[in-house]
Amino acid sequence: MDTIEFYSTRGTYGIFSNFYRFDVTIDDKIWPTTEHYFQAQKFPDQPEVQEKIRRLPSPGDAARAGRTQSGLRSDWEEVKDD
C-alpha cells in the first residue's frame, strides 16, 4: 500500500491537513478547521478556553493556544488519538 504524505494545506492531499480551512460542525458548533477542534479538546472542563480557541483566526493560532494554555487535561496523551 502506498503512503499518502501531507504536511501542507497545498497540493493534492492538502485537504487532509488539520490546518486546511474548511468549516466543520461538531456538537452544533462551527469550527474553522479540525485543528481548532483538536486543540480545544485538550480542555474539556474549560468551555471558555474551548470557545477562545474556536474563535482564533488561524489554525496556527489554535495550535499555539493549545500548547501554551494552562489546564491541559491530565489524560491527554492517552486520549488524543481516540
Distance bins in CASP14 RR format, pairs under 12 A and 6 or more apart:
PFRMAT RR
TARGET T0000
AUTHOR 0000-0000-0000
RMODE 2
METHOD distances of the structure
MODEL  1
2 13 0 0 0 0 0 1 0 0 0 0 0
3 13 0 0 0 0 0 1 0 0 0 0 0
4 11 0 0 0 0 0 1 0 0 0 0 0
4 12 0 0 0 0 1 0 0 0 0 0 0
4 13 1 0 1 0 0 0 0 0 0 0 0
4 14 0 0 0 0 1 0 0 0 0 0 0
4 15 0 0 0 0 0 1 0 0 0 0 0
4 16 1 0 0 1 0 0 0 0 0 0 0
4 17 0 0 0 0 0 1 0 0 0 0 0
5 11 0 0 0 0 0 1 0 0 0 0 0
5 12 0 0 0 0 0 1 0 0 0 0 0
5 13 1 0 0 1 0 0 0 0 0 0 0
5 14 0 0 0 0 0 1 0 0 0 0 0
5 16 0 0 0 0 1 0 0 0 0 0 0
5 17 0 0 0 0 0 1 0 0 0 0 0
6 12 0 0 0 0 1 0 0 0 0 0 0
6 13 1 0 1 0 0 0 0 0 0 0 0
6 14 1 0 1 0 0 0 0 0 0 0 0
6 15 0 0 0 0 1 0 0 0 0 0 0
6 16 1 0 1 0 0 0 0 0 0 0 0
6 17 1 0 1 0 0 0 0 0 0 0 0
6 18 0 0 0 0 1 0 0 0 0 0 0
6 19 0 0 0 0 1 0 0 0 0 0 0
6 20 0 0 0 0 1 0 0 0 0 0 0
7 13 0 0 0 0 1 0 0 0 0 0 0
7 14 0 0 0 0 1 0 0 0 0 0 0
7 16 0 0 0 0 0 1 0 0 0 0 0
7 17 1 0 0 1 0 0 0 0 0 0 0
7 18 0 0 0 0 0 1 0 0 0 0 0
7 19 0 0 0 0 1 0 0 0 0 0 0
7 20 0 0 0 0 0 1 0 0 0 0 0
8 14 1 0 0 1 0 0 0 0 0 0 0
8 15 0 0 0 0 0 1 0 0 0 0 0
8 16 0 0 0 0 0 1 0 0 0 0 0
8 17 1 0 0 1 0 0 0 0 0 0 0
8 18 0 0 0 0 0 1 0 0 0 0 0
8 19 0 0 0 0 1 0 0 0 0 0 0
8 20 0 0 0 0 1 0 0 0 0 0 0
9 15 1 0 0 1 0 0 0 0 0 0 0
9 16 0 0 0 0 1 0 0 0 0 0 0
9 17 1 0 1 0 0 0 0 0 0 0 0
9 18 0 0 0 0 1 0 0 0 0 0 0
9 19 1 0 1 0 0 0 0 0 0 0 0
9 20 1 0 1 0 0 0 0 0 0 0 0
9 21 1 0 0 1 0 0 0 0 0 0 0
9 22 0 0 0 0 1 0 0 0 0 0 0
9 33 0 0 0 0 1 0 0 0 0 0 0
9 34 0 0 0 0 0 1 0 0 0 0 0
9 35 0 0 0 0 0 1 0 0 0 0 0
9 58 0 0 0 0 0 1 0 0 0 0 0
9 59 0 0 0 0 1 0 0 0 0 0 0
9 60 0 0 0 0 0 1 0 0 0 0 0
10 16 0 0 0 0 0 1 0 0 0 0 0
10 17 0 0 0 0 1 0 0 0 0 0 0
10 19 0 0 0 0 0 1 0 0 0 0 0
10 20 0 0 0 0 1 0 0 0 0 0 0
10 21 0 0 0 0 0 1 0 0 0 0 0
11 17 0 0 0 0 1 0 0 0 0 0 0
11 20 0 0 0 0 0 1 0 0 0 0 0
13 20 0 0 0 0 1 0 0 0 0 0 0
14 20 1 0 1 0 0 0 0 0 0 0 0
14 21 0 0 0 0 0 1 0 0 0 0 0
14 22 0 0 0 0 0 1 0 0 0 0 0
14 33 0 0 0 0 0 1 0 0 0 0 0
15 21 0 0 0 0 1 0 0 0 0 0 0
15 22 1 0 0 1 0 0 0 0 0 0 0
15 33 0 0 0 0 0 1 0 0 0 0 0
15 34 0 0 0 0 0 1 0 0 0 0 0
16 22 0 0 0 0 0 1 0 0 0 0 0
16 33 0 0 0 0 0 1 0 0 0 0 0
16 34 0 0 0 0 1 0 0 0 0 0 0
17 33 0 0 0 0 1 0 0 0 0 0 0
17 34 0 0 0 0 1 0 0 0 0 0 0
17 35 0 0 0 0 1 0 0 0 0 0 0
17 38 0 0 0 0 0 1 0 0 0 0 0
17 59 0 0 0 0 1 0 0 0 0 0 0
17 60 0 0 0 0 0 1 0 0 0 0 0
17 63 0 0 0 0 0 1 0 0 0 0 0
18 24 0 0 0 0 0 1 0 0 0 0 0
18 31 0 0 0 0 0 1 0 0 0 0 0
18 32 0 0 0 0 0 1 0 0 0 0 0
18 33 1 0 0 1 0 0 0 0 0 0 0
18 34 1 0 1 0 0 0 0 0 0 0 0
18 35 1 1 0 0 0 0 0 0 0 0 0
18 36 0 0 0 0 1 0 0 0 0 0 0
18 37 0 0 0 0 1 0 0 0 0 0 0
18 38 1 0 0 1 0 0 0 0 0 0 0
18 39 0 0 0 0 1 0 0 0 0 0 0
18 41 0 0 0 0 0 1 0 0 0 0 0
18 58 0 0 0 0 0 1 0 0 0 0 0
18 59 1 0 0 1 0 0 0 0 0 0 0
18 60 0 0 0 0 1 0 0 0 0 0 0
18 62 0 0 0 0 1 0 0 0 0 0 0
18 63 0 0 0 0 1 0 0 0 0 0 0
19 32 0 0 0 0 0 1 0 0 0 0 0
19 33 1 0 0 1 0 0 0 0 0 0 0
19 34 0 0 0 0 1 0 0 0 0 0 0
19 35 1 0 1 0 0 0 0 0 0 0 0
19 36 0 0 0 0 1 0 0 0 0 0 0
19 38 0 0 0 0 0 1 0 0 0 0 0
19 39 0 0 0 0 0 1 0 0 0 0 0
19 58 0 0 0 0 1 0 0 0 0 0 0
19 59 1 0 1 0 0 0 0 0 0 0 0
19 60 1 0 0 1 0 0 0 0 0 0 0
19 61 0 0 0 0 0 1 0 0 0 0 0
19 62 0 0 0 0 1 0 0 0 0 0 0
19 63 0 0 0 0 1 0 0 0 0 0 0
20 32 0 0 0 0 0 1 0 0 0 0 0
20 33 1 0 0 1 0 0 0 0 0 0 0
20 34 1 0 0 1 0 0 0 0 0 0 0
20 35 0 0 0 0 1 0 0 0 0 0 0
20 36 0 0 0 0 0 1 0 0 0 0 0
20 58 0 0 0 0 0 1 0 0 0 0 0
20 59 0 0 0 0 1 0 0 0 0 0 0
21 31 0 0 0 0 0 1 0 0 0 0 0
21 32 1 0 0 1 0 0 0 0 0 0 0
21 33 1 0 1 0 0 0 0 0 0 0 0
21 34 0 0 0 0 0 1 0 0 0 0 0
21 35 0 0 0 0 1 0 0 0 0 0 0
21 36 0 0 0 0 0 1 0 0 0 0 0
21 57 0 0 0 0 0 1 0 0 0 0 0
21 58 0 0 0 0 1 0 0 0 0 0 0
21 59 1 0 0 1 0 0 0 0 0 0 0
21 60 0 0 0 0 0 1 0 0 0 0 0
21 62 0 0 0 0 0 1 0 0 0 0 0
22 30 0 0 0 0 0 1 0 0 0 0 0
22 31 0 0 0 0 1 0 0 0 0 0 0
22 32 0 0 0 0 1 0 0 0 0 0 0
22 33 1 0 0 1 0 0 0 0 0 0 0
22 34 0 0 0 0 1 0 0 0 0 0 0
22 35 0 0 0 0 0 1 0 0 0 0 0
22 36 0 0 0 0 0 1 0 0 0 0 0
22 37 0 0 0 0 0 1 0 0 0 0 0
22 59 0 0 0 0 0 1 0 0 0 0 0
23 29 0 0 0 0 0 1 0 0 0 0 0
23 30 1 0 1 0 0 0 0 0 0 0 0
23 31 1 0 0 1 0 0 0 0 0 0 0
23 32 1 0 0 1 0 0 0 0 0 0 0
23 33 0 0 0 0 1 0 0 0 0 0 0
23 34 0 0 0 0 0 1 0 0 0 0 0
23 36 0 0 0 0 1 0 0 0 0 0 0
23 37 0 0 0 0 0 1 0 0 0 0 0
23 54 0 0 0 0 0 1 0 0 0 0 0
24 30 1 0 0 1 0 0 0 0 0 0 0
24 31 1 0 1 0 0 0 0 0 0 0 0
24 32 0 0 0 0 1 0 0 0 0 0 0
24 33 1 0 0 1 0 0 0 0 0 0 0
24 34 1 0 1 0 0 0 0 0 0 0 0
24 35 0 0 0 0 0 1 0 0 0 0 0
24 36 0 0 0 0 1 0 0 0 0 0 0
24 37 1 0 0 1 0 0 0 0 0 0 0
24 38 0 0 0 0 0 1 0 0 0 0 0
24 40 0 0 0 0 0 1 0 0 0 0 0
24 54 0 0 0 0 0 1 0 0 0 0 0
24 59 0 0 0 0 0 1 0 0 0 0 0
25 31 1 0 0 1 0 0 0 0 0 0 0
25 32 0 0 0 0 0 1 0 0 0 0 0
25 34 0 0 0 0 0 1 0 0 0 0 0
25 37 0 0 0 0 0 1 0 0 0 0 0
25 54 0 0 0 0 0 1 0 0 0 0 0
26 32 0 0 0 0 0 1 0 0 0 0 0
26 33 0 0 0 0 0 1 0 0 0 0 0
26 34 0 0 0 0 1 0 0 0 0 0 0
26 36 0 0 0 0 0 1 0 0 0 0 0
26 37 1 0 1 0 0 0 0 0 0 0 0
26 38 0 0 0 0 0 1 0 0 0 0 0
26 40 0 0 0 0 1 0 0 0 0 0 0
26 41 0 0 0 0 1 0 0 0 0 0 0
26 50 0 0 0 0 0 1 0 0 0 0 0
26 54 0 0 0 0 0 1 0 0 0 0 0
27 37 0 0 0 0 1 0 0 0 0 0 0
27 40 0 0 0 0 0 1 0 0 0 0 0
27 41 0 0 0 0 0 1 0 0 0 0 0
27 44 0 0 0 0 0 1 0 0 0 0 0
27 47 0 0 0 0 0 1 0 0 0 0 0
27 50 0 0 0 0 0 1 0 0 0 0 0
27 54 0 0 0 0 0 1 0 0 0 0 0
29 36 0 0 0 0 1 0 0 0 0 0 0
29 37 0 0 0 0 1 0 0 0 0 0 0
29 40 0 0 0 0 1 0 0 0 0 0 0
29 47 0 0 0 0 0 1 0 0 0 0 0
29 50 0 0 0 0 1 0 0 0 0 0 0
29 51 0 0 0 0 1 0 0 0 0 0 0
29 53 0 0 0 0 0 1 0 0 0 0 0
29 54 1 0 0 1 0 0 0 0 0 0 0
29 55 0 0 0 0 0 1 0 0 0 0 0
30 36 0 0 0 0 1 0 0 0 0 0 0
30 37 0 0 0 0 0 1 0 0 0 0 0
30 51 0 0 0 0 0 1 0 0 0 0 0
30 54 0 0 0 0 1 0 0 0 0 0 0
30 55 0 0 0 0 0 1 0 0 0 0 0
31 37 1 0 1 0 0 0 0 0 0 0 0
31 38 0 0 0 0 1 0 0 0 0 0 0
31 39 0 0 0 0 1 0 0 0 0 0 0
31 40 1 0 0 1 0 0 0 0 0 0 0
31 41 0 0 0 0 0 1 0 0 0 0 0
31 50 0 0 0 0 1 0 0 0 0 0 0
31 51 0 0 0 0 0 1 0 0 0 0 0
31 53 0 0 0 0 1 0 0 0 0 0 0
31 54 1 0 1 0 0 0 0 0 0 0 0
31 55 0 0 0 0 0 1 0 0 0 0 0
31 56 0 0 0 0 0 1 0 0 0 0 0
31 59 0 0 0 0 0 1 0 0 0 0 0
31 62 0 0 0 0 1 0 0 0 0 0 0
32 39 0 0 0 0 0 1 0 0 0 0 0
32 40 0 0 0 0 0 1 0 0 0 0 0
32 53 0 0 0 0 0 1 0 0 0 0 0
32 54 1 0 0 1 0 0 0 0 0 0 0
32 55 0 0 0 0 1 0 0 0 0 0 0
32 56 0 0 0 0 1 0 0 0 0 0 0
32 57 0 0 0 0 1 0 0 0 0 0 0
32 58 0 0 0 0 1 0 0 0 0 0 0
32 59 1 0 0 1 0 0 0 0 0 0 0
32 60 0 0 0 0 0 1 0 0 0 0 0
32 61 0 0 0 0 0 1 0 0 0 0 0
32 62 0 0 0 0 1 0 0 0 0 0 0
33 39 0 0 0 0 1 0 0 0 0 0 0
33 40 0 0 0 0 0 1 0 0 0 0 0
33 53 0 0 0 0 0 1 0 0 0 0 0
33 54 0 0 0 0 0 1 0 0 0 0 0
33 56 0 0 0 0 1 0 0 0 0 0 0
33 57 0 0 0 0 0 1 0 0 0 0 0
33 58 0 0 0 0 1 0 0 0 0 0 0
33 59 1 0 1 0 0 0 0 0 0 0 0
33 60 0 0 0 0 1 0 0 0 0 0 0
33 61 0 0 0 0 0 1 0 0 0 0 0
33 62 1 0 0 1 0 0 0 0 0 0 0
33 63 0 0 0 0 1 0 0 0 0 0 0
34 40 0 0 0 0 0 1 0 0 0 0 0
34 41 0 0 0 0 0 1 0 0 0 0 0
34 54 0 0 0 0 0 1 0 0 0 0 0
34 59 0 0 0 0 1 0 0 0 0 0 0
34 62 0 0 0 0 1 0 0 0 0 0 0
34 63 0 0 0 0 0 1 0 0 0 0 0
35 41 0 0 0 0 0 1 0 0 0 0 0
35 42 0 0 0 0 0 1 0 0 0 0 0
35 53 0 0 0 0 1 0 0 0 0 0 0
35 54 0 0 0 0 0 1 0 0 0 0 0
35 56 0 0 0 0 1 0 0 0 0 0 0
35 58 0 0 0 0 1 0 0 0 0 0 0
35 59 1 1 0 0 0 0 0 0 0 0 0
35 60 1 0 0 1 0 0 0 0 0 0 0
35 61 0 0 0 0 1 0 0 0 0 0 0
35 62 1 0 1 0 0 0 0 0 0 0 0
35 63 1 0 1 0 0 0 0 0 0 0 0
35 64 0 0 0 0 0 1 0 0 0 0 0
35 65 0 0 0 0 0 1 0 0 0 0 0
35 66 0 0 0 0 1 0 0 0 0 0 0
35 67 0 0 0 0 0 1 0 0 0 0 0
36 42 0 0 0 0 0 1 0 0 0 0 0
36 50 0 0 0 0 1 0 0 0 0 0 0
36 51 0 0 0 0 0 1 0 0 0 0 0
36 52 0 0 0 0 0 1 0 0 0 0 0
36 53 1 0 1 0 0 0 0 0 0 0 0
36 54 1 0 1 0 0 0 0 0 0 0 0
36 55 0 0 0 0 1 0 0 0 0 0 0
36 56 1 0 0 1 0 0 0 0 0 0 0
36 57 0 0 0 0 0 1 0 0 0 0 0
36 58 0 0 0 0 1 0 0 0 0 0 0
36 59 1 0 0 1 0 0 0 0 0 0 0
36 60 0 0 0 0 1 0 0 0 0 0 0
36 61 0 0 0 0 1 0 0 0 0 0 0
36 62 1 0 1 0 0 0 0 0 0 0 0
36 63 0 0 0 0 1 0 0 0 0 0 0
36 64 0 0 0 0 0 1 0 0 0 0 0
36 65 0 0 0 0 1 0 0 0 0 0 0
36 66 0 0 0 0 0 1 0 0 0 0 0
37 43 0 0 0 0 0 1 0 0 0 0 0
37 50 0 0 0 0 1 0 0 0 0 0 0
37 53 0 0 0 0 1 0 0 0 0 0 0
37 54 1 0 0 1 0 0 0 0 0 0 0
37 56 0 0 0 0 0 1 0 0 0 0 0
37 59 0 0 0 0 0 1 0 0 0 0 0
37 62 0 0 0 0 1 0 0 0 0 0 0
37 63 0 0 0 0 0 1 0 0 0 0 0
37 66 0 0 0 0 0 1 0 0 0 0 0
38 50 0 0 0 0 0 1 0 0 0 0 0
38 53 0 0 0 0 1 0 0 0 0 0 0
38 54 0 0 0 0 0 1 0 0 0 0 0
38 59 0 0 0 0 1 0 0 0 0 0 0
38 60 0 0 0 0 0 1 0 0 0 0 0
38 62 0 0 0 0 1 0 0 0 0 0 0
38 63 0 0 0 0 1 0 0 0 0 0 0
38 65 0 0 0 0 0 1 0 0 0 0 0
38 66 0 0 0 0 1 0 0 0 0 0 0
38 67 0 0 0 0 0 1 0 0 0 0 0
38 76 0 0 0 0 0 1 0 0 0 0 0
38 79 0 0 0 0 0 1 0 0 0 0 0
38 80 1 0 0 1 0 0 0 0 0 0 0
38 81 0 0 0 0 0 1 0 0 0 0 0
38 82 0 0 0 0 0 1 0 0 0 0 0
39 49 0 0 0 0 1 0 0 0 0 0 0
39 50 0 0 0 0 1 0 0 0 0 0 0
39 52 0 0 0 0 0 1 0 0 0 0 0
39 53 1 0 1 0 0 0 0 0 0 0 0
39 54 0 0 0 0 1 0 0 0 0 0 0
39 56 0 0 0 0 1 0 0 0 0 0 0
39 58 0 0 0 0 0 1 0 0 0 0 0
39 59 0 0 0 0 1 0 0 0 0 0 0
39 60 0 0 0 0 1 0 0 0 0 0 0
39 61 0 0 0 0 1 0 0 0 0 0 0
39 62 1 0 1 0 0 0 0 0 0 0 0
39 63 1 0 0 1 0 0 0 0 0 0 0
39 64 0 0 0 0 1 0 0 0 0 0 0
39 65 1 0 0 1 0 0 0 0 0 0 0
39 66 1 0 1 0 0 0 0 0 0 0 0
39 67 0 0 0 0 1 0 0 0 0 0 0
39 68 0 0 0 0 0 1 0 0 0 0 0
39 69 0 0 0 0 1 0 0 0 0 0 0
39 72 0 0 0 0 0 1 0 0 0 0 0
39 73 0 0 0 0 0 1 0 0 0 0 0
39 76 0 0 0 0 0 1 0 0 0 0 0
39 80 0 0 0 0 0 1 0 0 0 0 0
40 46 0 0 0 0 1 0 0 0 0 0 0
40 47 0 0 0 0 1 0 0 0 0 0 0
40 48 0 0 0 0 0 1 0 0 0 0 0
40 49 1 0 0 1 0 0 0 0 0 0 0
40 50 1 0 1 0 0 0 0 0 0 0 0
40 51 0 0 0 0 1 0 0 0 0 0 0
40 52 0 0 0 0 1 0 0 0 0 0 0
40 53 1 0 1 0 0 0 0 0 0 0 0
40 54 1 0 0 1 0 0 0 0 0 0 0
40 55 0 0 0 0 0 1 0 0 0 0 0
40 56 0 0 0 0 1 0 0 0 0 0 0
40 59 0 0 0 0 0 1 0 0 0 0 0
40 62 1 0 0 1 0 0 0 0 0 0 0
40 63 0 0 0 0 0 1 0 0 0 0 0
40 65 0 0 0 0 1 0 0 0 0 0 0
40 66 0 0 0 0 1 0 0 0 0 0 0
40 69 0 0 0 0 1 0 0 0 0 0 0
40 72 0 0 0 0 0 1 0 0 0 0 0
40 73 0 0 0 0 0 1 0 0 0 0 0
41 47 0 0 0 0 0 1 0 0 0 0 0
41 49 0 0 0 0 0 1 0 0 0 0 0
41 50 1 0 0 1 0 0 0 0 0 0 0
41 53 0 0 0 0 1 0 0 0 0 0 0
41 54 0 0 0 0 0 1 0 0 0 0 0
41 62 0 0 0 0 0 1 0 0 0 0 0
41 66 0 0 0 0 1 0 0 0 0 0 0
41 72 0 0 0 0 0 1 0 0 0 0 0
41 73 0 0 0 0 1 0 0 0 0 0 0
41 75 0 0 0 0 0 1 0 0 0 0 0
41 76 0 0 0 0 1 0 0 0 0 0 0
41 79 0 0 0 0 1 0 0 0 0 0 0
41 80 1 0 0 1 0 0 0 0 0 0 0
41 81 0 0 0 0 0 1 0 0 0 0 0
41 82 0 0 0 0 1 0 0 0 0 0 0
42 49 0 0 0 0 1 0 0 0 0 0 0
42 50 0 0 0 0 1 0 0 0 0 0 0
42 53 0 0 0 0 1 0 0 0 0 0 0
42 62 0 0 0 0 0 1 0 0 0 0 0
42 63 0 0 0 0 0 1 0 0 0 0 0
42 65 0 0 0 0 1 0 0 0 0 0 0
42 66 1 0 1 0 0 0 0 0 0 0 0
42 67 0 0 0 0 1 0 0 0 0 0 0
42 68 0 0 0 0 0 1 0 0 0 0 0
42 69 1 0 0 1 0 0 0 0 0 0 0
42 70 0 0 0 0 0 1 0 0 0 0 0
42 71 0 0 0 0 1 0 0 0 0 0 0
42 72 1 0 1 0 0 0 0 0 0 0 0
42 73 1 0 1 0 0 0 0 0 0 0 0
42 74 0 0 0 0 0 1 0 0 0 0 0
42 75 0 0 0 0 0 1 0 0 0 0 0
42 76 1 0 1 0 0 0 0 0 0 0 0
42 77 0 0 0 0 0 1 0 0 0 0 0
42 79 0 0 0 0 1 0 0 0 0 0 0
42 80 1 0 0 1 0 0 0 0 0 0 0
43 49 1 0 1 0 0 0 0 0 0 0 0
43 50 1 0 1 0 0 0 0 0 0 0 0
43 51 0 0 0 0 0 1 0 0 0 0 0
43 52 0 0 0 0 1 0 0 0 0 0 0
43 53 1 0 0 1 0 0 0 0 0 0 0
43 54 0 0 0 0 0 1 0 0 0 0 0
43 62 0 0 0 0 0 1 0 0 0 0 0
43 65 0 0 0 0 1 0 0 0 0 0 0
43 66 1 0 0 1 0 0 0 0 0 0 0
43 68 0 0 0 0 0 1 0 0 0 0 0
43 69 1 0 0 1 0 0 0 0 0 0 0
43 70 0 0 0 0 1 0 0 0 0 0 0
43 71 1 0 0 1 0 0 0 0 0 0 0
43 72 1 0 0 1 0 0 0 0 0 0 0
43 73 1 0 0 1 0 0 0 0 0 0 0
43 74 0 0 0 0 0 1 0 0 0 0 0
43 76 0 0 0 0 1 0 0 0 0 0 0
44 50 1 0 0 1 0 0 0 0 0 0 0
44 71 0 0 0 0 0 1 0 0 0 0 0
44 72 0 0 0 0 0 1 0 0 0 0 0
44 73 1 0 1 0 0 0 0 0 0 0 0
44 74 0 0 0 0 0 1 0 0 0 0 0
44 75 0 0 0 0 1 0 0 0 0 0 0
44 76 0 0 0 0 1 0 0 0 0 0 0
44 79 0 0 0 0 1 0 0 0 0 0 0
44 80 0 0 0 0 0 1 0 0 0 0 0
45 71 0 0 0 0 1 0 0 0 0 0 0
45 72 0 0 0 0 0 1 0 0 0 0 0
45 73 1 0 0 1 0 0 0 0 0 0 0
45 74 0 0 0 0 0 1 0 0 0 0 0
45 75 0 0 0 0 0 1 0 0 0 0 0
46 52 0 0 0 0 1 0 0 0 0 0 0
46 53 0 0 0 0 1 0 0 0 0 0 0
46 65 0 0 0 0 0 1 0 0 0 0 0
46 66 0 0 0 0 0 1 0 0 0 0 0
46 69 0 0 0 0 1 0 0 0 0 0 0
46 70 0 0 0 0 1 0 0 0 0 0 0
46 71 1 0 0 1 0 0 0 0 0 0 0
46 72 0 0 0 0 1 0 0 0 0 0 0
46 73 0 0 0 0 1 0 0 0 0 0 0
47 53 0 0 0 0 0 1 0 0 0 0 0
47 54 0 0 0 0 0 1 0 0 0 0 0
48 54 0 0 0 0 0 1 0 0 0 0 0
48 55 0 0 0 0 0 1 0 0 0 0 0
48 69 0 0 0 0 0 1 0 0 0 0 0
48 71 0 0 0 0 0 1 0 0 0 0 0
49 55 0 0 0 0 0 1 0 0 0 0 0
49 56 0 0 0 0 0 1 0 0 0 0 0
49 62 0 0 0 0 0 1 0 0 0 0 0
49 65 0 0 0 0 1 0 0 0 0 0 0
49 66 0 0 0 0 1 0 0 0 0 0 0
49 68 0 0 0 0 0 1 0 0 0 0 0
49 69 1 0 1 0 0 0 0 0 0 0 0
49 70 0 0 0 0 1 0 0 0 0 0 0
49 71 1 0 0 1 0 0 0 0 0 0 0
49 72 0 0 0 0 0 1 0 0 0 0 0
49 73 0 0 0 0 0 1 0 0 0 0 0
50 56 0 0 0 0 0 1 0 0 0 0 0
50 62 0 0 0 0 0 1 0 0 0 0 0
50 65 0 0 0 0 0 1 0 0 0 0 0
50 66 0 0 0 0 0 1 0 0 0 0 0
50 69 0 0 0 0 0 1 0 0 0 0 0
50 71 0 0 0 0 0 1 0 0 0 0 0
50 73 0 0 0 0 0 1 0 0 0 0 0
51 62 0 0 0 0 0 1 0 0 0 0 0
51 65 0 0 0 0 0 1 0 0 0 0 0
52 61 0 0 0 0 0 1 0 0 0 0 0
52 62 0 0 0 0 1 0 0 0 0 0 0
52 64 0 0 0 0 0 1 0 0 0 0 0
52 65 1 0 0 1 0 0 0 0 0 0 0
52 66 0 0 0 0 0 1 0 0 0 0 0
52 68 0 0 0 0 0 1 0 0 0 0 0
52 69 0 0 0 0 1 0 0 0 0 0 0
53 59 0 0 0 0 0 1 0 0 0 0 0
53 60 0 0 0 0 0 1 0 0 0 0 0
53 61 0 0 0 0 1 0 0 0 0 0 0
53 62 1 0 1 0 0 0 0 0 0 0 0
53 63 0 0 0 0 1 0 0 0 0 0 0
53 64 0 0 0 0 1 0 0 0 0 0 0
53 65 1 0 1 0 0 0 0 0 0 0 0
53 66 1 0 0 1 0 0 0 0 0 0 0
53 67 0 0 0 0 0 1 0 0 0 0 0
53 68 0 0 0 0 0 1 0 0 0 0 0
53 69 1 0 0 1 0 0 0 0 0 0 0
54 61 0 0 0 0 0 1 0 0 0 0 0
54 62 0 0 0 0 1 0 0 0 0 0 0
54 65 0 0 0 0 0 1 0 0 0 0 0
54 66 0 0 0 0 0 1 0 0 0 0 0
55 61 0 0 0 0 1 0 0 0 0 0 0
55 62 0 0 0 0 1 0 0 0 0 0 0
55 65 0 0 0 0 0 1 0 0 0 0 0
56 62 1 0 1 0 0 0 0 0 0 0 0
56 63 0 0 0 0 1 0 0 0 0 0 0
56 64 0 0 0 0 1 0 0 0 0 0 0
56 65 1 0 0 1 0 0 0 0 0 0 0
56 66 0 0 0 0 1 0 0 0 0 0 0
56 69 0 0 0 0 0 1 0 0 0 0 0
57 64 0 0 0 0 0 1 0 0 0 0 0
57 65 0 0 0 0 0 1 0 0 0 0 0
58 64 0 0 0 0 1 0 0 0 0 0 0
58 65 0 0 0 0 0 1 0 0 0 0 0
59 65 0 0 0 0 0 1 0 0 0 0 0
59 66 0 0 0 0 0 1 0 0 0 0 0
60 66 0 0 0 0 1 0 0 0 0 0 0
60 67 0 0 0 0 0 1 0 0 0 0 0
60 68 0 0 0 0 0 1 0 0 0 0 0
61 67 0 0 0 0 0 1 0 0 0 0 0
61 68 0 0 0 0 0 1 0 0 0 0 0
61 69 0 0 0 0 0 1 0 0 0 0 0
62 68 0 0 0 0 0 1 0 0 0 0 0
62 69 0 0 0 0 0 1 0 0 0 0 0
63 69 0 0 0 0 0 1 0 0 0 0 0
65 71 0 0 0 0 0 1 0 0 0 0 0
65 72 0 0 0 0 0 1 0 0 0 0 0
66 72 1 0 0 1 0 0 0 0 0 0 0
66 73 0 0 0 0 0 1 0 0 0 0 0
66 76 0 0 0 0 0 1 0 0 0 0 0
66 80 0 0 0 0 0 1 0 0 0 0 0
67 76 0 0 0 0 0 1 0 0 0 0 0
69 76 0 0 0 0 0 1 0 0 0 0 0
72 79 0 0 0 0 0 1 0 0 0 0 0
72 80 0 0 0 0 0 1 0 0 0 0 0
73 79 1 0 0 1 0 0 0 0 0 0 0
73 80 0 0 0 0 1 0 0 0 0 0 0
75 81 0 0 0 0 0 1 0 0 0 0 0
75 82 0 0 0 0 0 1 0 0 0 0 0
76 82 0 0 0 0 0 1 0 0 0 0 0
END
